[in-house]
Amino acid sequence: MLSKVILQANIDKVETYFNRADKIVIVTHVSPDGDALGSSLGLYHFLSGQGKDVRVIVPNAFPDFLRWMPGAKDIVRYDKYSDFADKLIAEADVICCLDFNALSRIDAMAESVKAAEGRKVMIDHHLNPEPFCRVTISHPEISSTSELIFRLICRMGCFDDITREGAECIYTGMMTDTGGFTYNSNDRQIYFIIGELLSKGIDKDEIYRNVFNTYSEGRLRLMGYVLYEKMQVFPQFRAALIWLTKEEQGKFHYVKGDTEGFVNMPLQMKGICFSVFLREDTEKQMIKVSLRSVGAFPCNKVAAEFFNGGGHLNASGGELYGTMDEAIALFKQALVKYESLLLKN
């Protein structure tokens, strides 16, 4: 049995909102990842099965290796169809804000969502949620927003209404946000949920192949280049750094998602407990920062203090509006400041 993580009062409010709504919009964060899409599409399939008019809107493109997900072809991209998306948001009775905790995380969509009169519900697992929703379901201790969607549906007494397609999406979100269940995944209830999703007929091995074994030749060659040319190891700090410029990405015909998982690679080395990946964004003048750690080292604190970000203990992100040299310098400053924790971990 699952523990009752979500407050009953929030369950009751969300259930009432859903029952009274005709039109529901689901929005998630910029550059959607597996959990953003998994939770959004998992909820989309459930609500569609309840006879609701549901649309999923994302700020911009998502990785090619997630396009197989059931319902992905119906997702509305705000950067391509902003007028249509604004109309959907304005007319929605309920707006579900999934896998983000601040309006800034949805980029150009923020003003439209903020101005909308529909009841807003946040379902998220990141720290320090901002108060822009009527109902906030925020549980940083939970491994993924997709897991929270499963818990919400079950607490509403609707487990039987989860379809195979919805279960595939929820499982994908849980799998990707834990690195294939290699971090933030020691809670035994995660595996109870996996068992329940398997009862819906999902093929978890095929899902893994769809996500991790469909990479392009360019991605594999870029991976080799990164490991040979662009990885710097700092054994005295038990840390490693990878960085990529726009020019380097262009040489390998980079498409969104091609560097997914690169930040995890240095952690395969013995003795390394902290890894950072810096990438010049191909669309904006900024540096995207990914941070990963193992054990008790708090990479989310580094993200917040040095890279305007945050996240979870072992998996965090941030950004820097500056040069690559400045970002590398900040990384080195962080190593010095957190040396004692790095060596103790």
Secondary structure, 3 states (H helix, E strand, C coil): CCCCCCCHHHHHHHHHHHHHCCEEEEEECCCCCHHHHHHHHHHHHHHHHCCCEEEEEECCCCCHHHCCCCCHHHCEECCCCHHHHHHHHHHCCEEEEECCCCHHHHHHHHHHHHHCCCEEEEEECCCCCCCCCCEEEECCCCCCHHHHHHHHHHHCCCHHHCCHHHHHHHHHHHHHCCCCCCCCCCCHHHHHHHHHHHCCCCCHHHHHHHHHCCCCHHHHHHHHHHHHHCEEEEHHHCEEEEEECHHHHHHCCCCCCCCCCHHHHHHHCCCCCEEEEEEECCCCCCEEEEEEECCCCCHHHHHHHHCCCEECCCEEEEEECCCHHHHHHHHHHHHHHCHHHHHHC
